[in-house]
Amino acid sequence: MSQKKARIKDIATMAGVSIGTVDRVIHNRGEVAEETKLKVQKILEETNYSPNVMAQVLKSKRRFHLVSLLPTPSEDNSFWKKHMLGVNRAIYELDPFPVTHSKVTFDMQSEKDFQEKTGIVLGLNPDGILLAPIFKSESTIFCSQLQKENIPFVFIDEYIESTDFLAYIGENIFRSGRVAGQLTDMITPEKSDILVVTIARNISNVHHLINRTEGFLSYFSNSGKNKGKKIIVNIHTPSTVEIKTAIDKAFLENPGIGSVFITGSRAYLIALYLEKRGLNSINVIGYDLLDSNVRLLKSGSIRFLIGQRPEEQTYKGIKKLFEYLSLHKIPDKIEYLPVDIVTSENVEFFL
């Protein structure tokens, strides 16, 4: 016969204290004498006590309003569509609980739009925020506002160390860059040059791409076998004309390029350029399982893609915010997700 589950009332009787005292010990709230606290904790361990979390939350009359502030998916970069899948899944699972969600998106090519959207977010009176801090300077200012208002926030995609964030879920950006470096080193002839391409309007303010590039280059400074030049090209917009102009110039000045590493999601743009020029021997390494990237991975125009598990990032982010607000559960500050190395042979497992 299974043992009856201990209740707070039972714990209080066994310890010879009030129910309120047991509750304070469980939730680490209020002043409890050390001797009493240790006695209650011992009984909790001996009885393998676990609170009925669902009942506690459902009993609460307070509603929690969560807001996500993420980039707007675009036709040429659908990466951020997958983030919303994770948000929607988390909110669906939390449907029995007193929680609501508002979605706010911003143009990831415009710091001004981001600033305007932060004002909209604050106007929604959020209890917690899920944030992709694409623009470092503007995100830092916004996070200081949240801190003053005592609004917890969770980062995905990248985190800003100087802020008081509740949690971060995502890849280790620097180490991910090193993984990309190792993959590139494996498939690039020792004396061939390597082209590193970043597509961003204001690269100096997009810190996750900077960190990824630094990680990539660090691999070659202390581990890589490749002795060729590492050529850095920053392209301000994803327009076909600007890409052609920049990459034409890079190949004209560096005819020994053997591989191209794209620091963001638009590897397909470079792969298509190489296809048109008939440069099929050039290795392309990039990020994210966009449909366009996957198609070119399968055809062989892209050698490797690195996945960031966007849906898992936002799913876990929403759950951590809710558990913190409703149960006072403090999450691990940083949760790094695995770096997925995707090839034409295993891509179907990730779709």
N, C-alpha and C positions, 0 to 999 in steps of 0.2 A: 504494500500500500504506500502510495506516495506521501511524503511528509507535507503537512499543511504549511503554506507560505506564511512567514511571519509578517505581521502588520506593525505599523508604528506603535499602535496601542500595546501590542505584545512586547515590543522592545522596551517601551517605557516601564511596563510592569516588571520585567526582568531586571531592569537597571535601577528600579526604585526612584524614578524621576518622572517629571511631567511629559506629556506628549509634545508640548512646545519645546522643551529642552532637546528631545530627540530630533525634532524637526530642525532646530538650530544647528545641531551637530552635523546632520546629513547635508544641509545646504551651506554649512560654514558661515552662518549668519549670527550676529549677536555675541555677547559675552557668555562663555560657559567655562566654569572652573576646569582647570587642566585635568584634575583627577577624575571629575565627572565625564569630561570629554573622552578620556582614554577608556573609561569603563564602558561607555555607550559604544564607542568604536569597536571594542573587543567583542561585544555582543552582536553587533552588526555583522562582523566577520564570521563569527561562530554560526550564526543563523543564515548566512549567505543572503542577507537581506538585499532586495532590489526594489526600488520604488516603482509604482505603477505610473510610468511617465505619461502614457496616453491619458489616463484619468486626470492627472494633475493639470495637464495643458487644457484639456477639454473643459475642465471645471473653471478655468480662469475666464474672467469676463473681459479681459483686455484683448484687443485686436492689434496685431502687428502689421505694419505697412512696410514692405520691402520695395526698394527701387533699384533697378539695374540701369547703369549708364555705360553703354557699349557703343562701338562704332556701327554706323549704318552699313549693312551689306550693299555692295554695288555689283553691277553687271560684270565688271572685270575682276572683282575680288569678292567671291561669295563665301569666303572663309567664316565671316561673322554670322552667317545663317546658322551654322552648327552650334554656336554658343547659345542661341535662343532655344534650340532644341533641349539643351540641358536645363535651362531656366524653366521651360514649360513642363518638363518631366518632374522637376522638384516641386513646383507649385501644384501639379496634379496630385502628387503623392501626399502633399500637405493639405489637401482639400478638406479633410475632416476638422482641421485645426483652425483657430482664429487668425488667419494670415491672408493678406492680400498683396498683390504685386502690381507695380506700374513699370512700364518699359519706356525708357528715354534713350534715344540714339543721337549720335553726333557725326558730323562729317570728319573723317580721319585725315582729311587734307586741310582742315581749317581749325587753327587754334581758337579763332574768334567764335566759331560755332560751338566749340567745346565749352568755352566760357559762358556763352549764353545758355547752354543746356544745363550747366551746373546751377544757374539761378532758377531754372524751371524745377530741377530736382529738389532744391531747398524749399521751394514753394509748395511741394507736395507733402511736406512735413513727414519725412520718412523716419522710421524707427531704425532702419539699417540699410546700407547701400552696398551693392556689388559693382565694382568699378574696374574698368580697363584703363590704366593710367598711361595712355599712348603718348601724351604730351607731358614731359616731365615738369616743366616750370609751372604750367597752368594746373596740373594735377596736384602739385605740392601746395599751391595756394588754396585750392579747393579742400584738400585734406586738413589743412590748418583750420578752415572754417568748420568742418565737421567735428574736429576735436573740440573746438570751443562750444559747439552745440551738444557735445557728448553723444554724437551719432556714430555708432560703430560702422566700420567699412572693411570689406574684404576685397583684396586685389586678385585679379586673374591676368594671365598673359605676361605680367611683369610686376615687380613691386618696387616701391621707392623706400629705401632703407631709412631715410630721415623722418619718415612719418610714423604716427602711432597707429598702424593698421592692426586690425584684429587677426587677420590670417591672410596667407597667400597660397593659392593652389595653381600649380603650373610647372613648367619645366625649369630646370636650372639653366638659365639662358647662356651663361658663360660656358658651362660644361657641354651644353648642346652644340655650341659653336665648335668646341674641341672635337666632338664626335663627328661633325661635318668635316672638320679638318682631317681627321683620320681616314674617313671614307674617301675623301678627295685624294689623299696621299697614296692610298692603296691602288687607285686606278689611273694615276697620272705618271707618265714617264718622269724619271728623276730630274732630267734637265729641262723639262717643259715648263712654261710659265703657267700661272694660275690667275684667272680673272675673278675678282670679287665684286659683285654688282649689288648695290642697294638702290631701291626705287622708293624715294620718299621726298616730299616737297622741302622739308626742313630737317635734314638728317641730324643736325646737332641737338634737336629737341626730342628726337625719337630714340629714347635711351635703350630700348630692348634690342634694336637693330645694331646700335653701337656696341653693346655688350656681346652680342652674338659674333660680330666681326672680330672683336678683341679676342674672344675665345678661339675662333678659327685661326687667327694669326699666331696665337700663343702656342698652338700645337706644333707649328712648324719651327718655332724658335727653340723648342727644347725636345721635340720628339720626332718630327717628320723627317723623311728621307729626301723629299723633293728639295732640289737646290735652285729651282727656277725663281723668277721674279714673281712677287705677289702684287698684282696691279689692282688698285682700288678705283672703282668708277661709281660715282653717285649720280643718279638720274632723278631729276626733280618731279617728273610726271610720267605716268604709264602710257603716254601717247606713242603711237607707232613711229612717228617721225623722230621724236626725241630719242627713242631707244635706238633706232637705226643710226642716227648721227653719232651717238655716243659709242656704240659698239663697233661701228665701222672704223672710227678713229682709234679705238683700242686695238683692234686687229691689225690696222695699218701700221701702227707704231710698234706692235708686239706680235710679229707673225708666228712666234713660237708658243702661243697659248694652246695648252692641251686640255684644260678643264675650266669650267665656269661655275662658280658658287654664287647662288642668289640668296641673299640674307632673309628675304621675306617670302610671301606667298605667290609671287608672280613669276615663278620659274618658267611657266608655259610661254610667256612673252619672249624670253630669250631663246627657248627651244624652237619656237616658230621662226624666229629670225635666223637661227642657224640652219633650219630646214630649207628656207628659201635660198640661202647662200650655198647650199650643198655641203655644208661643213658637218657632215654626219659623224665624223670621227671625234668631235669635241664632246667631252663628258659634261653633263649638266647635273648639278646637285642642288636641290632646293627644299622648300618647306611646304607642308600642308596638302591635304587630300582634296583639293578643289577638283571638280569634274575635268577641267581643262588639263590640269597637271596629271591626273590619273590616266587620261586618254594618251597623253604623250609618254607617260611612264610605260604603259602597256606596249606602245609602238616602238619603244627603244630610244626615243629622242631625249628622254630624261633617264638617267641611270639610277638615282636614288632620290627619294623624298623622305623627309623627317616629319613625323606626325607629332602634334602637340596635345591631342585628346581634348579639343575645345569643349565638347559636350560634357565631358567629365569635370572639367574645370568649373563651369558654371553650376552644374548640378550640385557639386560638393560645396561650392561657395554659398548658395542659397540655404542649403541644409545647415551649414555652420552658423550662419546668421540667425536662423530660426532657433536653433538649439541654444545659442548664446542668450538670445532675448527671452525665450520662454523658460529655459531650464537653468540659466546662469552657468552653462557649460562653456568653459574657456577652451577653445581649440588649440591644437599645436599651431605655433606662429607660422611655420612654413611647412607645406606639404608638397614636396617635389613629386611630379608624376614621371613615369618612365619615358625615356626617349625612344620613340618607335622608329626603327629603320625599315623603310618600306621599299620593296623592289617589285619588278613586274611579276615575280614568282609568288610573292605572298600578299600582294595588295588586296586580293579578294577577302582576306581575313579581317581587314580593317574597315571594310565598307558596310 
